[in-house]
Amino acid sequence: MLQHGRRRSAIDAANLACAALAVALGGCADEPLAATGERSVEDFESDEVGDTYRLRIRVPPDYDPGSGDAYPLIVQLDPTFAELQQYDITVGLVSQHAKRGDWPEAIVVGVDYGDPTKRERDYALPDPPDPDFEADGADRFYAMLEGELIPYLEDTYAIEPARRYLLGHSNGGVFAWYAAFRHDPAIGPPLFAGVIAADNGYDEALFTYERWHHERADDFPLSIRATRAAYNGALQKITFDAMIERVRSRAFASLELDTEVLETDHGGAVWPSYERGLEFLLGGQR
């Protein structure tokens, strides 16, 4: 199905190298859990970005759009990048935890590419950041999600708008933070009720978006689960701690912020980040 609807990037080369190394060292050796439900792949054409995405969609077992039931939406970035199997991991986790009654069933959508290098275009924070959010890179990708993809998904599938979640690892995690900081109370609630930002970098631009958010918002009604891998070195520890300290210092009444340092490497951070993160986001729901 075809559905119609601007650069920093010094993309984190260190993170890309770590991802490749993690695969080589078996950081992703565990196979994803068995999936339930039905899965499909379709093309989605974006006028905003001027490109076609490949959507990987999982709906729950016995899904019936006419039943009146509505489901959480989990948007997975980098679903097949670098053989990290992020989409399969997330689908397996949702399938098995929902089957046991731990979590609610959910619709999972991986936003994929025919050319994986295009993630660099979409997740890159503009340099310098544009206060009007009209630059390339993350600005345009966010506009595509907000104005094209999510409206299409909610018109097509039985999704509960108040339970949208975004999952990203590495540069996808950078974008997850960015998406959280795009919240503007003058416009409405956050696009996503919660995000998982797994083992990403923290540069000056991301701190700029945090400051802009603080300047325009007196609350932050969102859940954020942020992780880092302990084996990545001192720089990430310093910047991770600085971001968490800054966000906590804002003392937003409605913000739920949970963090974890994982005893693993970059590639090995995917599974525990998502499993514990989804427990944080979904575990109290049925």
HELIX and SHEET records of a PDB file:
HELIX    1   1 ALA A   13  ALA A   24  1                                  12    
HELIX    2   2 PHE A   81  GLU A   83  5                                   3    
HELIX    3   3 GLN A   86  LYS A   99  1                                  14    
HELIX    4   4 LYS A  118  TYR A  123  1                                   6    
HELIX    5   5 ALA A  138  MET A  144  1                                   7    
HELIX    6   6 LEU A  145  LEU A  149  3                                   5    
HELIX    7   7 ILE A  150  THR A  156  1                                   7    
HELIX    8   8 ASN A  171  PHE A  181  1                                  11    
HELIX    9   9 GLU A  204  ARG A  216  1                                  13    
HELIX   10  10 ALA A  230  ASN A  232  5                                   3    
HELIX   11  11 ALA A  234  SER A  249  1                                  16    
HELIX   12  12 GLY A  267  ALA A  269  5                                   3    
HELIX   13  13 VAL A  270  LEU A  282  1                                  13    
SHEET    1   A 8 GLU A  38  SER A  46  0                                        
SHEET    2   A 8 ASP A  51  VAL A  59 -1                                        
SHEET    3   A 8 ILE A 107  ASP A 112 -1                                        
SHEET    4   A 8 TYR A  71  LEU A  77  1                                        
SHEET    5   A 8 ILE A 159  HIS A 169  1                                        
SHEET    6   A 8 GLY A 194  ALA A 198  1                                        
SHEET    7   A 8 SER A 223  ALA A 229  1                                        
SHEET    8   A 8 GLU A 256  LEU A 262  1                                        
END                                                                             
